[in-house]
Amino acid sequence: MSNQILQVDENMLETKLDRLVSRKGEELLNAMLDAEADEITGAARYERASGRRAYRAGHYERNLTVKAGTMTLRVPKLKGAVFESAVIERYRRREQSVEEALIDMYLAGVSTRQVDDISRLLWGERMPSQTLSDKLKRVYEDIDQWWNRPLAAHSYPYLFVDGVWHKRTWGGSVENVSVLVAIGVDDTGHREVVGVAEGMKEDKASWEQFVRSMIERGLRGVRLVVGDRCAGLVSTVNSMLPDARYQRCMVHFMRNVLSKVSHKHAAWAASALKAVFAMESRQAALEKAEQVATEMESKGLKAAASCLREGISETTTYLLDDYPVEHRRRIRTNNMIERLNREIRRRTRVVGSFPDGRSALMLVCARSRYVTANQWSARRYLDMSRLDGIMQSTD
């Protein structure tokens, strides 16, 4: 038995297979184009037929970029008829999968210039920024439908809201505006981006319009809204979602308090705040917070003590008996939406500033949809049967 080991150069084999596929595909497509020309003219090439409807007038060559490389197509030209092919779309220069791959690159965070470079490197074909923008318009039509889709199929007991800031060109100057994002956890326990809208300065009017748009699309069953201490958000929740309570993000609240603590007492204050939120009941957490605030005052940290007393009530909503113990760790912070916002910022940072609000909104929607479709589609975030049990016992 021979001891020789067969070694295969995978790169060379893959290259040769690509060339073989490209050559055979080219031959097949050209044969199909010829067959279509025969059908339109009513006769084969060089055939003399009385029922002929048109005549051949040569051909012209056209390149088509596919995954396996570039094919050269010989498109027939006719006299007396217009050649329309069902095999190759008119003016198409790239296979659909190639275009989808390039668009996916853009939505994943690759700049238009890099998309052009990658297209030339892989397929020898350019994808200028204007061409990419034209292709994205069709994608944005689909995103528009996703953005305005009805929400009546599910109820959303938990709603996480926040704003992500970006730069927009307005009247020749660049200004900061926000895009409001809402993530809902539905009655099956799955996460879903339920709302995206431009919020300008993230004021009360913006929040009211944002929540109203989701209600008009069928948002219902909200029992807890989790967010940062944004202007107008709390009053909007109280007025437009009367059955829901507001939970201030615990992490943001702790940062607010610690920002008023001197470096000398920072470590102690951080440990004390963690002890507050480690309590098993809301009443115990409020009592512990009062003890910590009193100690802060004794250490000369009056601003931190005032901040703690002012916000501790709305930051411990998650400890109420209306919400399962198993859900507490995930509903007390806005970390989920913060992670999504980081993905959005990573993409918008590549663009820099946007020419108008719609272009920014569409890219944020596209990025949100791209991230959530890949990471959230099949994974259940919370076991909502725990919440159902509490609701039944309350009734």
C-alpha positions as CSV (number, residue, x, y, z in Angstrom):
1,M,0.0,0.0,0.0
2,S,1.4,3.4,-1.0
3,N,2.3,5.8,1.8
4,Q,2.0,8.9,-0.5
5,I,-0.5,11.5,0.7
6,L,-2.6,13.2,-1.9
7,Q,-2.4,17.0,-1.5
8,V,-4.9,19.3,-3.2
9,D,-4.3,23.0,-3.8
10,E,-7.8,24.2,-2.7
11,N,-7.3,27.8,-4.0
12,M,-6.2,26.5,-7.5
13,L,-9.1,24.0,-7.5
14,E,-11.6,26.6,-6.6
15,T,-10.3,29.0,-9.2
16,K,-10.5,26.3,-11.9
17,L,-14.0,25.3,-10.9
18,D,-15.1,28.9,-11.0
19,R,-13.7,29.2,-14.5
20,L,-15.4,26.0,-15.6
21,V,-18.7,27.1,-14.1
22,S,-18.4,30.5,-15.8
23,R,-17.5,29.1,-19.2
24,K,-20.3,26.5,-19.1
25,G,-22.8,29.1,-17.8
26,E,-21.7,31.4,-20.6
27,E,-22.3,28.8,-23.2
28,L,-25.7,27.9,-21.8
29,L,-26.9,31.5,-21.6
30,N,-25.7,32.3,-25.1
31,A,-27.5,29.2,-26.4
32,M,-30.7,30.3,-24.6
33,L,-30.4,33.8,-26.1
34,D,-30.1,32.3,-29.6
35,A,-33.1,30.1,-28.9
36,E,-35.1,33.1,-27.9
37,A,-34.0,35.0,-31.1
38,D,-35.2,32.0,-33.1
39,E,-38.6,32.0,-31.5
40,I,-39.0,35.8,-32.1
41,T,-37.9,35.7,-35.7
42,G,-39.9,32.5,-36.4
43,A,-36.9,30.7,-37.9
44,A,-33.5,29.4,-37.0
45,R,-30.3,31.1,-38.1
46,Y,-29.7,30.8,-41.9
47,E,-33.0,29.0,-42.2
48,R,-35.3,30.0,-45.2
49,A,-38.9,30.0,-43.9
50,S,-42.0,31.5,-45.3
51,G,-43.4,32.4,-41.9
52,R,-40.4,34.4,-40.8
53,R,-41.3,37.5,-38.8
54,A,-37.9,39.2,-38.5
55,Y,-34.3,38.8,-39.6
56,R,-31.0,38.4,-37.8
57,A,-28.6,41.4,-37.8
58,G,-25.6,40.1,-36.0
59,H,-25.1,40.5,-32.2
60,Y,-23.4,42.7,-29.7
61,E,-21.4,41.6,-26.6
62,R,-22.3,42.4,-23.1
63,N,-20.6,41.4,-19.9
64,L,-22.5,39.9,-17.0
65,T,-20.9,39.7,-13.5
66,V,-21.8,36.6,-11.6
67,K,-20.3,34.9,-8.5
68,A,-18.1,32.7,-10.6
69,G,-16.6,35.6,-12.6
70,T,-17.5,37.6,-15.6
71,M,-19.4,36.1,-18.6
72,T,-19.4,37.6,-22.1
73,L,-22.9,37.3,-23.6
74,R,-23.6,37.5,-27.3
75,V,-27.0,39.3,-27.4
76,P,-28.7,38.9,-30.8
77,K,-29.8,42.0,-32.8
78,L,-32.8,41.8,-35.0
79,K,-34.4,43.6,-38.0
80,G,-38.2,43.9,-37.9
81,A,-38.6,43.1,-34.2
82,V,-37.3,44.0,-30.8
83,F,-35.3,41.4,-29.0
84,E,-36.6,41.1,-25.4
85,S,-35.0,38.3,-23.4
86,A,-36.7,36.5,-20.5
87,V,-33.4,35.0,-19.5
88,I,-31.4,38.3,-18.9
89,E,-33.1,41.5,-17.7
90,R,-32.4,44.4,-20.0
91,Y,-29.4,46.6,-18.9
92,R,-28.5,44.1,-16.2
93,R,-24.8,43.9,-15.7
94,R,-24.6,41.9,-12.5
95,E,-26.3,38.7,-11.2
96,Q,-28.9,39.4,-8.6
97,S,-26.9,37.6,-5.9
98,V,-23.9,39.8,-6.6
99,E,-26.0,42.9,-6.2
100,E,-27.5,41.6,-3.0
101,A,-24.1,40.8,-1.6
102,L,-22.9,44.3,-2.3
103,I,-26.0,45.9,-0.7
104,D,-25.6,43.6,2.3
105,M,-22.0,44.9,2.6
106,Y,-23.3,48.5,2.7
107,L,-26.0,47.8,5.3
108,A,-23.4,45.9,7.4
109,G,-21.3,49.0,7.7
110,V,-19.0,49.1,4.6
111,S,-18.7,52.5,3.1
112,T,-19.7,53.1,-0.6
113,R,-16.0,53.6,-1.6
114,Q,-15.1,50.3,0.0
115,V,-18.0,48.6,-1.7
116,D,-16.7,49.8,-5.0
117,D,-13.2,48.6,-4.2
118,I,-14.4,45.2,-3.1
119,S,-16.6,44.9,-6.3
120,R,-13.5,45.6,-8.5
121,L,-11.3,43.2,-6.5
122,L,-13.8,40.2,-6.5
123,W,-15.6,40.6,-9.8
124,G,-13.6,43.2,-11.8
125,E,-16.7,45.3,-12.0
126,R,-17.2,48.8,-10.5
127,M,-20.1,49.7,-8.2
128,P,-20.1,53.5,-8.1
129,S,-21.8,55.2,-5.2
130,Q,-24.6,56.6,-7.4
131,T,-25.3,53.1,-8.8
132,L,-25.4,51.7,-5.3
133,S,-27.8,54.5,-4.2
134,D,-30.1,53.6,-7.1
135,K,-30.1,49.9,-6.1
136,L,-30.8,50.8,-2.5
137,K,-34.0,52.7,-3.4
138,R,-35.6,49.3,-4.2
139,V,-34.4,48.0,-0.8
140,Y,-35.8,51.1,0.9
141,E,-39.2,50.4,-0.6
142,D,-39.2,47.1,1.3
143,I,-37.9,48.8,4.4
144,D,-40.7,51.3,4.2
145,Q,-43.2,48.5,4.4
146,W,-41.4,47.0,7.3
147,W,-41.3,50.4,9.1
148,N,-45.0,51.0,8.7
149,R,-46.1,47.4,9.3
150,P,-49.1,46.7,11.6
151,L,-48.4,45.7,15.2
152,A,-51.8,44.2,16.0
153,A,-50.7,40.6,15.7
154,H,-49.1,40.6,19.2
155,S,-49.3,42.5,22.5
156,Y,-46.0,44.0,23.8
157,P,-45.9,44.0,27.6
158,Y,-42.3,45.4,27.7
159,L,-41.3,48.4,25.6
160,F,-37.7,49.7,25.6
161,V,-37.1,53.2,24.1
162,D,-34.2,55.4,23.5
163,G,-32.7,57.9,21.0
164,V,-29.5,57.6,18.9
165,W,-27.9,60.8,17.8
166,H,-26.5,61.5,14.4
167,K,-25.4,64.5,12.3
168,R,-27.6,65.9,9.6
169,T,-27.0,68.5,6.9
170,W,-29.6,71.2,7.2
171,G,-29.6,74.5,5.3
172,G,-25.9,74.2,4.5
173,S,-25.0,73.5,8.2
174,V,-24.5,70.3,10.2
175,E,-26.7,69.8,13.3
176,N,-27.3,67.0,15.7
177,V,-30.6,65.3,15.6
178,S,-31.9,62.0,17.1
179,V,-33.6,58.9,15.8
180,L,-36.0,57.4,18.3
181,V,-36.0,53.6,18.5
182,A,-38.4,51.3,20.3
183,I,-37.9,47.6,21.0
184,G,-40.9,45.5,22.2
185,V,-40.9,42.1,23.9
186,D,-44.0,40.5,22.6
187,D,-46.4,38.0,24.3
188,T,-44.3,35.1,23.0
189,G,-41.1,36.5,24.7
190,H,-39.4,37.5,21.4
191,R,-37.8,40.9,20.8
192,E,-38.8,43.1,17.9
193,V,-38.0,46.6,16.7
194,V,-41.5,48.1,16.7
195,G,-40.8,51.7,16.0
196,V,-38.1,54.0,14.4
197,A,-38.6,57.7,13.9
198,E,-36.7,61.0,13.6
199,G,-37.0,62.8,16.9
200,M,-35.3,66.1,16.2
201,K,-34.3,67.3,19.8
202,E,-35.9,64.3,21.6
203,D,-38.4,66.6,23.3
204,K,-42.0,65.9,24.5
205,A,-43.6,66.6,21.2
206,S,-41.3,64.1,19.5
207,W,-42.0,61.4,22.1
208,E,-45.8,62.0,21.8
209,Q,-45.7,61.7,18.0
210,F,-43.5,58.6,18.2
211,V,-45.8,56.8,20.6
212,R,-48.9,57.9,18.8
213,S,-47.6,56.5,15.5
214,M,-47.0,53.1,17.2
215,I,-50.5,53.1,18.8
216,E,-52.0,53.9,15.4
217,R,-50.2,50.8,14.0
218,G,-51.7,48.6,16.7
219,L,-49.3,48.8,19.7
220,R,-51.2,47.4,22.7
221,G,-50.7,45.6,26.0
222,V,-47.8,47.7,27.2
223,R,-47.2,47.2,31.0
224,L,-43.7,48.6,31.4
225,V,-41.7,51.2,29.5
226,V,-37.9,51.2,30.1
227,G,-35.9,54.2,29.1
228,D,-33.5,57.0,30.2
229,R,-34.7,60.2,31.9
230,C,-35.5,61.9,28.6
231,A,-37.5,65.2,28.5
232,G,-41.2,64.5,28.1
233,L,-40.9,60.7,28.0
234,V,-42.4,60.1,31.5
235,S,-45.4,62.4,30.9
236,T,-45.9,60.8,27.5
237,V,-46.0,57.3,29.0
238,N,-48.5,58.5,31.7
239,S,-50.8,60.2,29.2
240,M,-50.7,57.9,26.2
241,L,-50.0,54.5,27.8
242,P,-52.1,54.7,31.0
243,D,-51.8,51.0,31.8
244,A,-48.0,51.1,31.7
245,R,-45.5,52.1,34.3
246,Y,-42.1,53.8,33.7
247,Q,-38.8,52.2,34.6
248,R,-35.8,54.5,34.5
249,C,-32.7,52.7,33.4
250,M,-30.8,51.6,36.4
251,V,-27.3,51.9,34.8
252,H,-28.0,55.5,33.6
253,F,-29.3,56.5,37.0
254,M,-26.2,55.1,38.8
255,R,-24.0,57.0,36.4
256,N,-26.0,60.2,37.1
257,V,-25.5,59.8,40.9
258,L,-21.9,58.8,40.6
259,S,-21.1,61.9,38.4
260,K,-21.9,64.0,41.5
261,V,-19.6,62.0,43.8
262,S,-16.0,63.0,44.4
263,H,-13.2,60.6,43.3
264,K,-12.4,60.0,47.0
265,H,-15.8,58.4,47.7
266,A,-16.5,56.9,44.2
267,A,-15.7,53.3,45.2
268,W,-17.8,53.5,48.3
269,A,-20.7,55.1,46.5
270,A,-20.7,52.6,43.7
271,S,-20.8,49.7,46.2
272,A,-23.6,51.3,48.2
273,L,-25.7,51.8,45.0
274,K,-25.2,48.2,44.0
275,A,-26.4,47.2,47.4
276,V,-29.6,49.3,46.9
277,F,-30.5,47.5,43.7
278,A,-29.6,44.1,45.2
279,M,-32.7,44.3,47.5
280,E,-35.4,41.7,46.9
281,S,-38.3,44.0,47.4
282,R,-39.1,47.6,46.4
283,Q,-39.7,48.7,50.0
284,A,-36.4,47.3,51.1
285,A,-34.7,49.1,48.2
286,L,-36.3,52.4,49.1
287,E,-35.3,52.1,52.7
288,K,-31.7,51.2,51.7
289,A,-31.5,54.1,49.4
290,E,-32.6,56.5,52.1
291,Q,-29.8,55.1,54.4
292,V,-27.2,55.6,51.6
293,A,-28.5,59.1,50.9
294,T,-28.1,60.0,54.6
295,E,-24.5,58.6,54.6
296,M,-23.8,60.7,51.4
297,E,-24.9,63.8,53.2
298,S,-22.7,63.0,56.2
299,K,-19.8,62.8,53.7
300,G,-20.6,66.1,52.2
301,L,-22.2,64.6,49.0
302,K,-25.4,66.6,49.1
303,A,-25.9,66.8,45.3
304,A,-25.5,63.0,45.0
305,A,-27.9,62.4,47.9
306,S,-30.5,64.7,46.3
307,C,-30.1,62.9,42.9
308,L,-30.6,59.6,44.6
309,R,-33.7,60.6,46.5
310,E,-35.2,62.2,43.4
311,G,-34.9,59.2,41.1
312,I,-34.9,56.1,43.2
313,S,-38.7,55.7,43.0
314,E,-38.9,55.4,39.2
315,T,-35.7,53.4,39.0
316,T,-37.1,50.6,41.2
317,T,-40.4,50.0,39.4
318,Y,-39.1,46.6,38.2
319,L,-39.2,45.4,41.9
320,L,-43.0,45.7,42.0
321,D,-45.0,42.5,42.4
322,D,-46.5,43.1,38.9
323,Y,-43.3,41.8,37.3
324,P,-41.8,38.4,37.7
325,V,-38.6,37.9,39.6
326,E,-37.1,36.1,36.6
327,H,-37.6,39.2,34.5
328,R,-36.0,41.7,36.8
329,R,-32.4,41.5,35.5
330,R,-33.5,42.3,32.0
331,I,-36.2,44.9,32.5
332,R,-34.3,47.1,34.9
333,T,-31.9,48.5,32.3
334,N,-31.9,49.8,28.8
335,N,-28.8,47.7,27.8
336,M,-30.6,45.9,25.1
337,I,-31.5,49.0,23.1
338,E,-28.0,50.5,23.9
339,R,-26.4,47.6,22.2
340,L,-28.6,48.1,19.1
341,N,-27.7,51.8,19.2
342,R,-24.0,51.0,19.1
343,E,-24.6,48.9,16.0
344,I,-26.5,51.8,14.5
345,R,-23.8,54.3,15.4
346,R,-21.1,52.0,13.9
347,R,-23.0,52.2,10.6
348,T,-23.9,55.9,10.6
349,R,-20.4,56.9,11.7
350,V,-19.1,55.6,8.3
351,V,-21.5,58.0,6.5
352,G,-20.7,61.0,8.6
353,S,-23.6,63.5,8.0
354,F,-26.8,62.9,6.0
355,P,-28.3,65.2,3.4
356,D,-31.8,64.9,4.9
357,G,-33.8,63.2,7.6
358,R,-35.3,60.5,5.4
359,S,-31.9,59.1,4.3
360,A,-30.8,58.9,7.9
361,L,-34.0,57.3,8.9
362,M,-33.9,54.7,6.1
363,L,-30.3,53.7,6.9
364,V,-31.1,53.4,10.7
365,C,-34.2,51.2,9.8
366,A,-32.1,49.1,7.4
367,R,-29.4,48.6,10.0
368,S,-31.9,47.8,12.8
369,R,-33.6,45.3,10.6
370,Y,-30.3,43.7,9.5
371,V,-29.1,43.3,13.0
372,T,-32.3,42.0,14.5
373,A,-33.0,39.6,11.7
374,N,-29.6,37.9,12.2
375,Q,-29.5,37.9,16.0
376,W,-33.0,37.9,17.3
377,S,-35.1,35.9,14.8
378,A,-35.3,32.5,16.7
379,R,-34.1,33.3,20.2
380,R,-36.7,33.8,22.9
381,Y,-35.7,36.7,25.2
382,L,-38.1,36.1,28.1
383,D,-40.4,33.4,29.3
384,M,-43.7,35.4,29.2
385,S,-45.7,32.6,31.0
386,R,-44.3,34.0,34.2
387,L,-45.9,37.3,33.5
388,D,-49.2,35.6,32.4
389,G,-49.3,33.9,35.7
390,I,-49.0,37.2,37.6
391,M,-51.7,38.8,35.5
392,Q,-54.1,36.0,36.1
393,S,-53.6,36.0,39.8
394,T,-54.0,39.8,39.9
395,D,-57.3,39.5,38.0
